[in-house]
Amino acid sequence: MKKFLDEHFLLHTKTAQELYHGFAKELPIIDYHNHLPPDQIANNHQFGNLTQAWLYGDHYKWRAMRANGVDESYCTGNKPDVEKFNQWAATVPYTLRNPLYHWTHLELQRYFNVHDLLSPTTAFVIYNECSAKLSSPEYSVHSLLRKMNVEMLCTTDDPVDDLAFHKQIKESGFGITVLPAFRPDKAMAVENQAVYNSYINKLEAAANVSIATLDELLGALQKRVDYFDAQGCMISDHGLEQAIAEQYTRAEAAEIFANVRNGKEVTRAQVLQFKSLMLVELAKMYHAKGWVQQYHIGAIRNNNSRAMRLLGADTGWDSIGNSIIAASLSTFLDTLDGSNQLAKTILYNLNPADNAMMATMTGNFNDGTVAGKVQWGSAWWFLDQKDGMTQQINALSNMGLLSRFVGMLTDSRSFLSFPRHEYFRRILCNIFGEEIEKGELPSDIAWTGKIIQDICYGNAKGYFAL
């Protein structure tokens, strides 16, 4: 019987082990999409205990705890940190076959050299040992990132952000490249007029302009794109429930925006028309700057209205939506490609039913100007687990070029989540290793190792021009 989580974890053949340990294990990490708080990086934050580092803001763990019958006061509530941790420790044994079980123990090993399984029996010792380490300079945020060999990371930032913490990081000489990413979802969300108009008022202040018309809105966003670009931004990101590409005229969109600013109701069809224009106009701005644009498509967010009222967004009440409308996604990309204004693009789907469609859609717009110009992104969110990654890797292999894939990212709010890159690398090496040993791929370890290094590191480094 194999030992759990040993050095050959997920590596089921000698060739897989050779590929991982010889080519992938020591590579630096480029984490081009996450939700880490820039202020904690800028100030080299020191966590007070393991709960603060592990459970604050982690909706993956909260969902598991709720499913295990844990009261909300131990998730987002005001229970003492040690009691919250104890409830998590009591939940972990019930997460067998959920990726949280693997992630939890990988993180305990890689960051803290703790090899015991987390349970109510071990909770006291693990909590105190890890919390004591977190109080030392060797476990500050900067040290945690260095420990995982992070070379570059991109946070996710709103257009109204002044990026003061990013400036502070850059001026500090930290040594790890930390860049902002432009996420303008709130600038498009006209379906909630009161919230939207309040946001536009903030955008006015950030851009130092008045915004009463569509042209003024786009002008303000262009100013913020310019500002982000000057601070080193090279990536944008959008979170979309569906791909959107409705027919519109600029005059129609201008009228819709004016109605929203004046407090007049707009229809669902008009909301989609307005968002269609905004996606195209923003994408043209990204292309002009040479940015990479990302589109995360297919989540239904805030399903639980009672929890939304009590706890707010991003607290763990989101799920996989219905399949992406392929025709709309195609129309959007074709509109930009038709005027030669399609930037490098990474597309992510949340519903596995869309895997084959996404793998083939990207190929429609790879024009040979850049290797892998339009990418199908790594398995995202609910698919960010062994089965989901394997399906994504296999579909991309069958219908595109896995060898040009820009690889893994954490998409996380936690500084302890970087072993997910190791998880991906082990799965990738195991797939190649098994097929080599079956005779389905040639036993050319040097070339296969190079392909693996490219997927895990080199392709992203070239794609983002680092």
N, C-alpha and C positions, 0 to 999 in steps of 0.2 A: 504494500500500500504506500503510495507516494505521500510525502509530508506536505501539509497545507502551506502554501505561500513560501516555498523554498526558492532557491535561486533559479530553478527551472520552471517556476509557476507559469502555466499556460503554454509552455514550450514542450510539445509532446514527442518530438523526435530529436535525434542528435544534430541533425542539420539545422533545425529551428534554433536549438541552443547555440550552435556555432554562429548563426546569423545574428541573433540578438546580442550575445556577449561580445562578438567580434566587431560588429558594425553599428548597432543601434544604441546600445546601453549608455555610452558616454557622450552622446551628442548633446549639444546645447539645446535649449527649448526656445522656440519662437511661438509665443502665445498671442496670436493676432486678434483674438476676440475674447474678452472677459468683462466682468462687471466689478472688478476690484475698486475700492474707494481710493482715489488719488491722494486724499488728505492723509490717509494712513501710511501711504508710501512716502509722501513728502516729509512727514513728521517722524518717520521710522518708528511707527507705533509699537508699543509693547503691550501684549495682551496680559490681562490680569490672571487668567486661568484658562483651562482647556475649553470650558463652555463658551467663553467669549470668542475664542479662535475658531471653534468648531460648530457651534449651534446658533450663534447670532446671525440671523439673515439667511439661514440655510433651509429653504422650503422643501428640499428633498427629504431631509431628516424629519421636518415637521410633519410632512404627509405620512411618513412611515409611523411616527409616534401616534398620530391621530388614528391611523388604521389599527394600531395596536391597543386602542382604548385609552390613550393618555389624554388627560384634560388639557385644554388650551392654555391654561395658566402656566404649564410647564414648557410650552412651545414659544408663544409670543408674549406670554403674560409676565407677571412680576415675581414669580417664585424665585427663591435664591438660586444662584448659579449651580451650586453643588446638587441641589434637588433636581434641577433640570437635567444635569448630567446623569444622575442616577436613573432618571426615567428613560434617557436615551440608552444607557447601558442595559436596562431591562428590556429594551426593544430590540437591540442588536441581535440577540440569538434567534429572534423571529424573522430576521431579514435574510435567512439562508436562501440563496439563489437570486436574491435581489443584488444589483451591483453595489448597493450600499455596504453589503457585507465585505466584499472585496476592497472597496475604497477605504472603509474604516480601518481595516487591518494593514493595508498598504501604507496608509498615512501614519499609523502608530509605529510601524517599522521604519519607514524612510526618514521621518522627522525626529522621532524620539527613541529609536532603537528598542521599542517595546514589542516583544514577540508573544505575549500572552493574548489569549482571546478575550475580548471585552464582554463582560457579563456582570450581573449583580455581584457575583463572588469576587471578581477582580476590579470592580469599579473604584473602590476606595484607593487602592494602591496606584492604579493607573492615573486616576484624576490627580492625586497629590504629586506623583512623580512628574507627570507632564506639565502640570501647572507650575511646579518649582522651576522646571527648565524654561518655561515661557517667561519667567520673570527675570531671566538672565540676558545680557546683551547678545549672547550667541543665538538667541531665539527671537530677536526683534524682527520686524517685517523685512528689513533689508537682509538680515541673516537668513531668514526662511527662504527668500527668493534666491540668494546665492547658493544655499544648500542644495537647491534643485537645479542649479546650473541654468537659470533663466537668462537668456541673452536679450530678449526684447519682449515687451508686452504692450498691448493696446487696451486701454480702458474704454468705457462707453459713456459719451458725454453729450449733454444737451446743447443746442446752439446758443442758448442764453448763458452758458457757463463762461466765466471769465478766465478759466484755465489757470488761475493763480497757482494752484498746487502743482500743475505741470511745469510752470515756470520755475517754481521753487525746486522741483526735482532736477530739472535740467541744470540749474545754477549750482546745485549742491555737488556736482561731480560724482553722483551715486555710482555710475559705472554700468548700470543696466539701463538700456534704452526704454523709456516709458513714454508712450505717445497717446494722444487723445484720438478718439474716433467720433465722427459726427453722426448723431442719431436724432433726426428731426421729426420723429413720429408725432410729437405734440403740435408741431406747426401745420399738420395736415388734419388733425382730429376735429373737424367741424361738426361732427354728430352731437357733441355736447357743447352747446353754444356758450353757456356761462363759463365753463372751464376753459374753453378755447379762447374767448375774448380776454379773460384774465391772463392767459399765457401770451397772447399777442401783445398785451400791454408790457409784459416783461421783455419780449423781443424788441419792442420799440426802445426800451431803455438800454438794452444791450447793444443794439445797433446805432443808437442815438439818432433815430429817425421817427417820423410819424408814419403810421401804417393804417391807411383808410381804404386803399385800393389794392387790387391784385398786383399791379406793377410795383407798388410800394412794398408789399409783402415779399415779392421775389427779390427786390432790390435789397431789402433788409437781410434776407437769407444769403444773398450773394456776399454781402459785407461780412457775415459771420463765417461763411466758407473761406473767404479771404483771410480772416483773422485766424481761424483754425489752421489753415495752410501755413501761415507765417509761424505758427507754433509747432510745426513739424507734422501735423496731421496728414495722413496719406490714405485713410480708410473711412468710408461711410458705412452706415448700417441702417436697415429698416426692418421693423417687425410688422408683418402683414398677416391678417387672418386669411386673406385670399390674394392671389395675383389679381391686379386690377388694371383694366385697359378698356374703359368705356369710351365711346365716341363723345367728343366735346368740341366746342369752339372756344377760343380765348375769351370771346365776348360772354359766352354762357358762364364760364368759370369766374369771370370778373363780376358778373351779376350775383352769382352764388355767394362769393366772398363778401360783397357789399351787403347782401341780405343778412349774412351772419353777423357782420359788424354792427348792423343796425337792429339786431334782435329779432329779425323775421325768421320764421320757420323755413327749413329746407327739407326736401324729400330725401328718402334713401337713395333714389336714382341720382339726385343732384350731388349728394355726398360723394358718390362713386365717381361722378364726372369731375368734381373738384380734385379728388385724390388722384385721378388719372393724369390730369394736367400737372399736378405737383410732382408726381413721380418722374415724369418725363423732364420737366424743367430742372429739377434737382439733379437728375442723372446727367444732364448736359453740363451742369456746373462741375460735377465730379470729373467728367471726361476732360474738360478744359484744364483741370488742375493735375491730371495724370493720376488721380486717386484710384484705388480699388473700391468697388461698391459691393456691399453684401445685402442680401435679402433673405430674412428668416420668415418662412411662409408656412402657415397652417396651424397655428395655435389658437384655440378658443380660450380667451383669458377671462378671469373673474367670473367663473360660472356660478359661484355661490354668492348670491346677492346679499344675504345676511352677513356672511363673513366679510364681504367687501365693505359693507357699512361699518362693521365693527373694527376691522383690522386694516383695511386698505389693500392696495394692489401689491403684487409680488410677495404674497404670504402663503402661496401653495394651493391655489384653487383653479389652476389652469389645466387644460387637457388637449389631447390631439383632436384636431378638427377633421372635417370631411376632406376629400381629395381636392388638390389644387386644380383650378380650371386651366387646363393646359393651353387652350386657345388664347386665353387672356395673357398668360405668361409669354407665349410666343409673340403675340401682337406687341406687347410692351418692348421686348427685346428687339423685334424687327423694326419698330418705329425708330429706335435709337441707331440700330445698325444701318437703316436706310439712309440716314444723313451722316453716316460715318462718325457717330458720336456715342458709340457703345464703349464704355470704359471696361477695363478688366473687371470681371463680375464673378462673385461666388454666390451660388444659390443653395439654400438649405430647405429641406422639407421635413415635416414632423410626422406625417403619416407614411408608414412603410409601403402603403399601396401605391405611392407616387414614385417609388425608387426607380423603376425602369423608365418612366417618363422623364424624370429629372436627368438620368444618365444620358438619355438620347437628346433631350432638349439642349443641353450644353453644346453638343456637337454641331447643332445647327448654326452656331454663331462663332465657332472657332475658325477664324479667317486666315490663319497662318502667319499673322503679323507677330504674335507672341505665343510661345509654347504654353498651352493650357490657358489661353486668354479667358475663356468662360469655364468656370469650375463648378462641379457639384461638390458642395461642402461636406465636411465630415458628419457622421451620424450625430444628430442634434437632440439635446434635451432628453425626452423619454426614450429615444433611440440610442443614447450614449451609454451603451452597455455591450457586452460581448456579442450577443446575437445581432444587435443592431449594427455594430461596427462590421461584423463579418458579412452581413447582407449588403451593406453599402460598398465594402471593398470588392465583393464578388460581382455586384451589378456594374460597378464602374469598370472592373476588369473586362467583363463581357462586352460592354457597349461603348467603352471609351479607352483612355490610356491611364491606367492606374499609375504608371511610371511618371506621369506629369502632375500627379495630385499634390496639393499643398499641405495635406496632412492634418494633424490633430490640433485642437484648441480646448481650453477648459470651459469656456462660457460660464464661469463661476464667480461667486462673490467671496470665496474663501481663499486665504493664502495657503491653506493646507491641501489644496486640490490638485497640485501639479503632478502627483503620481499618476493622474489620468493619462498623461503623455506616455509614461512607462507602460501602462495597461494597453494602450493602443499599439505601441511598438511591439510588445510581446505577441499580441494577436496577429499583427501583420507578419512578423517573422515566422510564427507557427503556420500560417497559411502557405507561405512560400516553402518552408521547410518540409511540410507534409507532401506537397506536390512534387518537390524534387525527389524525395525518397520513394514516391510512387512511380517515378519515371515520367511524370507529366510535364516536368520542366527539366532543362539540362542541369547537370551538376556543375555549374559554373558559379562557384561561391563568390569569386571576386566581382563578377558582373552583377549578380543578384544582390550582393552586399552593397554595391554602389546604388542600385535602384532603391533599396531600402533606406540608405542614407539620404538620398534625394527626397523621398516621400516624407521622412521624419524631420528633415531639416533643410536640405539644400534647395528644394523647389520653392519653399516659402521664402528663403533668403533672397533668391533671385526674383521671385514674383513681386515682392515688396521692395525690391531694390535696396536692400540693407547693406 
